[in-house]
Amino acid sequence: MTVRSVLSSLLAGLGILAGLAVLVQSPADAETLSPPGGGFGLPVDCVMGELCSIQNYVDYDDGKGWKDHTCGSLSYDGHRGVDFRVPTEIEMREGTAVIAAADGKVIFAFDGQPDIHMRETGPGKTREERNGNWVAINHGGGWITTYAHLMKGTVAVKKGDRVKRGDRLGLIGLSGNSEFPHVHFAVTHRNKLLDPFTGLEPSASCGEQGQSLWSDAAQAQIPYRASGLLSAGFLDRETQHREVMAGIVPPAEISATAPVLLFWIGAWGSREGDIETMTIIGPDGSRFVGSQKTIERSQAVISRFVGKRLRNPAWQKGTYRGLYRLERRRGDVTFTVIDVTREIEVR
């Protein structure tokens, strides 16, 4: 989640960049790129679409808004990289390796910044405060990759080390200018920051055809996903957005005298106009409680809750099912983006 200034600081420190502004080449004049090893591998060692997902892409909007390379909304103003995330801090603490995307030589490695939300510290002022714990690798031929926001105490390389594709650099963390556990991955070639999905600079137009910098194996693992589930489950108490984003371990069962029976979900990539339906089905198969609403504005992440407080001596015992569905319209077609079911035993 580093911004343009982070990469500028890195490259300026290497003495190879005076500024990031460059002229946009037309497709006819564009250079055919030869990324190392036939294309970069993924910078994370995890199953995409299950444990890991891409939260933000490079921002192609040169104004105050943002657009990813598909002209979608998975970015934020000025974002200059790709954010590979794990769902919550629970998975972060379990450890997800950040790995070298290609062979090369480590030209920068820093550790020591705490894993803490930027909202608690404010934006970092120094390069290390912004990047957190991070690594930069020179792959030769003008190619450099950076990996930011690693977990404190996990950086496994030092300046001058030679690494191979897939070698561990550290673990996904929450250090620096970060609001969720992830690694910010950025690619530069001959002093120009490029989007690895298109091979284009952020000054290009979204939707413009380019050249993927990923290897075929990596590209196959990261089809564009506009939305996804982070977590879901039942609780016997109330909760709030911050706790959902940090991570909740749901109970194995709930007491029939619990003060609250609540179903929650956390998700990313909701869009204006999406229709979300959230329901709890009771043990007798009837609708216990539920709601449906149309999302009024696009959001990077959301949390939703539905439930009841105990008014009777006890809840009906048995299996309760929580269902959440997020639907999106494209033209005249409505399709399901997220569809999740969770169950809990009330005893």
N, C-alpha and C positions, 0 to 999 in steps of 0.2 A: 504494500500500500504506500510505497514511497512515491514521491512526486519528482518532477523534472529536476528540481534543485539537487536531489540526492544523487542522481546519475551525473549531473554536472560537476558536483563536488568530487566524485570519484575520478572522472576522466580528467578534470583539471589537475587533480593531484598527480595523475600519471603524466601530465604534460602533453596530452594528445588532443585536447579539445578546448577551443576558445569559446564556442557557443554551439547550441543545438539547432539553430535556425538554418535550414538549407532549402534549396530550390526543389520543388516537386518535379520529378521526371515524368514525362508522358510514358504510357505503356510501351510505345514503340522505341523509346530511347532508354528504357529501364535496363539496368545491368542484370545479366543472368548471375544469380548468386550461387555460391558453392559453399554451403555451411559445412562445418567440420564433420567428418565421418559419414557424409551423405545425408546429414540432417541431425538436429538435436534430439536427444532422448528426453523423456520427461524428467523434471527436476525433483520428483518425489517418488518414493518407493511405496506405493499404495495402489489399491484398486480404484480407478476412477469410476465415478457414478455410484460407488458404494461407500467406502470410507472417505475418499477425497472428491472434491469438485472444484470447479473454477468459479470463484465469486465475482471477480472483476477482470475485464480485458483492457487493452489500451484504448484511451479516449481519442476519438477522431474529430471531436467538435472543438473548433478553435475559439469558440465563445465561452459563455458562462455555463452552458449546458454540457451534456456528454452523450456520446454515442459509441458503441463498440463497433468492431469491424463489420458486423452484419447490419448496422444501423439500429441495433437493439439498445437496451438501457443498462446492460451489465458493465458499468464502468462508473467513474465519477470524474468531476472536473479536474483535468490536468493529469490523470493517471497515466503512467508511462511504463507499464509492465503487465504481467499476468499474475493474479493472486490465486494460488492453489491452497485451498483451505481444508481443514478437518471440521466436523460438525460443531464440536464444543470443546471446552477446556478439559473435559473428561478424556476425550480421545487424544488431546494434546499431551496430557500427562502420561498416557500409555506409551507415547513415543512413536512418531512417524518420521522416517528418515528423509532428509533432503540430500539429494545425490547430484553428482556432476553430470551435466547434460552432454558432455563430450570430453575427450582427452584434453589435457592442457596443463598449465602451470599456474599455481595460486599466486596472485599478485597482491592480494589483500585478504586478511583474516582478522576479525575483531570479535572479542567475547567480553562479557562483563556487564552488559546492560540487563536490568531486571525485566521479567515478563509481567507487564502491567498495562492496563488499558490506557490509551492516550487520553481518554476523557478524564482520567484521574491525575494526569501529569501535565496536560496541555501539549501542543505540538513541540517537538524537539527543536532546539536551536542549533546544536552542533551536528555535524555529519553523523556521528555515532548515535546521538540521541534520536535522530530521524530514522536511520537505518536499523537501529538496534544492533544486534549481533549479526554480522554479515560476512560474506565471502565473495571475492571476485576472481575469475579465472580467465587467463589469456590462452586462447586456443590456437593462436597463430593465424596468419592470413588476414589480420585486422579484426578478428572476432573476439569479443569479450562477453562473458555472461556474469551477472550478479545475482546473489541470493540473499535476501534481507529478512529480518525479523526472526532469526533463529533463536531457539530456546537457550537461555543463559546456562553456561557450563557445558554445552554440548558441541561447540565448534571443534571439529576433529582434525583440522588441517592448519597449517601455518604458512606464512609467506615463503615462497620458494619451493614448496612441495609440488611434485608431479602427481597428477591424478589421472585416473582412467574413467571413461564413461561408466557411471553407476557407482563410483566410489562415494562413500558417505562423507558428507561435509558437516552435518549437524542434524538437529531435529527441528521440525516445525515448532515455532514458538509464538510469543506475543510481545516481543521486545520492540522498542522504537515507536514510530508513529503507526500504531496498530490498534484495531478495535475488535479483532477476532483472530483466532489462531490460524496462521497461514505462512507461506513463504512467498515473497514478492520476487518474481523471476523476470529479469530484463536482459535483452540482447542488444549489443551494439556491433556495428561493422564499419570500420574505418571512420570512427568518431561519430557515426550516425546511429541514433536509436531506431531500431526496427521492430515492428510487430512480428513475432514469430509465426503468426497465423497467415500473414499476407506478404511478409518481406518488405512492407512499405513503412514509411515514416508516418508519425501521427499527423503530419500536415496534409496527408492524402485525404481523399473523400471516403467516407464509410461506404461499403458496398463495392469499392473498386477492386477489380481482380488483380491479384498479385501472385507471389510464389511462396508457398509454405516453406518455412525453415525447419519444420519438424521432420524427423525420420518417418518412414511409412508406418513403422510399428507404433510410434508415439501418436501420430495423427489418427490412427485407427482407434485409439483409446480415448480421444477427447472430441467426439462430435459436439457441436454446439448444443448446450442445454440451457434453456432460458430460465428454468426454475427448478427447485429441488427441496426435498425434506431434510431438515436438520435433526429433529428429534420429535418424539411423541410419546404420550403415556398418561397414566392416571395418577392422581394424588389424593391424599386425605386431608389436604389443607390448601389454602390459597397460595398463589405464587405471583410472580411479576416478570416482565420482559427481561430484565437484566439477569435473573436467575436462569431463565430458559436459555438465553444465549450462552451463559457460562456452563450450563449443563446440569441436568437433574437425573439422579438415579431413582427410577420409579420403585415403589414398594412391590414386594412379591404378591401381597394381598392387602385388602383393606378391611378394617373392622366394621361390623354392621352398626356400631355406635360412633363411627368417625364423624366429626363435626361438619366435614365437607366431603363431597364426592365430585371430583373435578377431572376433566379431560383437557390436556394441553397439546399444542403442537408448536414447533418452531420451523420456519421455512425461509428460503431465500428466493429472490427474483419475482415477487408479485408485481403485477402490472395493473395500471388503471383500467377499469372495465372488467377485470376478472371477477368471476362469481365464486364465492366460497360458501360451502355448506358444512356445518359442523353439528354432529348429532351424537347423543348417547342413547343406546338401546338397552332397555332393562332386561332382567332375567326372563320376564314373561314375553319378550319379543315386542313389547310396545315402546313407543318413543318416550323416553324418560325426560329428555330436554334437548333442545336444538335451536339452531339459528341459521339464517342465510342472509348474505349481504353482498353488495357489489363494491369492490375496492375502488376508492375514490382517487387514489394517486399511487403511482409506482413506488415501490420501496425495495431497498436492498435486502433487508431481512424483516420478518414479521414474527410475532407470537400471538397465538389465539387461545382462548379459554372458554369452556362451557361447563356448567355444573350447577349444583344446588347445595344449599346449606341444610343441615338436618333439622326438620321441623317436627317429626314424629319420634317415638322412642327409639326406632332403629330403621336402617335401610332394609329393603327386601334383600334377602340373601340369594346368592347365585352369581352368574357370570354377566358382567356388563360389557358392552362393546362400544368403543368410541370410534367414530368414523369422521374423516375429514376429506373433503374433495375440493380441489381448485380447478375451475374450468375457464377456458379462454376461447374467445371468438375470433376467428380469422375469416373475414368475409361473411358468408352465410353458414359457415361450418363452426360448430362448437366442439372442442375437444378437451379431454381431461389432461391436466398438467401434473397434478399430484393427487393420488388416491391412496389413503392409508387407513388401516384398521388396527386398533389395539384392544386387548381384553384385560379384564381384572376380575379376580374372584373377591366377592364381599362375603365375609364369614362372621 
